[in-house]
């Protein structure tokens, strides 16, 4: 949770720096993918199977697109707002599981989804108070990012159930970031990377590695119904860090949005 919160705050800093986010994602992706590819080789893992390659590419594409939209939305949205809406992908994932995986629905799930909607609405009103021009476009953008992240989560679960090779699989998002970042940078005709972007990209890459490592460790030792919702609450850390270091303001609507998001995740975590 701490790694995710710190990384989302770094996303915001990059988004408003004026430097290319594609360079940032490329560097972070190189670090992220390299750590797990080297770990797979040193651990003596066999070469990735076709099913591992297929799912690795799938989650890589989903993660890269979702996070590109998230970072882009932070050009207008506060880090605490964008991060919270993005982390509410848990609610979207619940809807996807209900519709496409025939998972049961109950009162707790419905209540959790309603609180998720209340949270997004509260943040939209909070942001509109500070930024008017372009705010709704960015809200839609981060909602699309949240949808892609929810599909990523469902794909992650299906892939693990299909016996993918774990370390190779974890390199997928990093590969996706590296490829997307490289393609966008090349398309813009600029491959020169500013020093600040290089440093922030490297830091982000290691933060993402730490996030994935401790998340996997927690899932191995604890209950998924507890670990997953707690990990999604990194937006609380982001809101605090953004207040401390980025001078983002708290308002009644923002506090209401944070509270509604916490209640939503609590209800959804108990709905299974």
JOMOCOR-V771673 format. One line per field, one symbol per residue. burial: + if it has 9 or more other C-alpha atoms within 8 Angstrom, else -. A space follows every 10 residues. Layout:
BEGIN
burial: ???
END
This chain:
BEGIN
burial: +-++++++++ ++++++--+- ++++++++++ +++++++-++ ---------- -++-++++++ ++++++++++ ++++++++++ ++++++++++ ++++-+++-- -------+++ ++++++-+++ ++++++++-- +---+--++- ++++++++++ ++++++--++ ---++-++++ ++++++++++ ++-+++---- ------++-+ ++++++++++ ++--+--++- ----+++-++ ++++++++++ +++------- --++++++++ +++++++++- +-
END
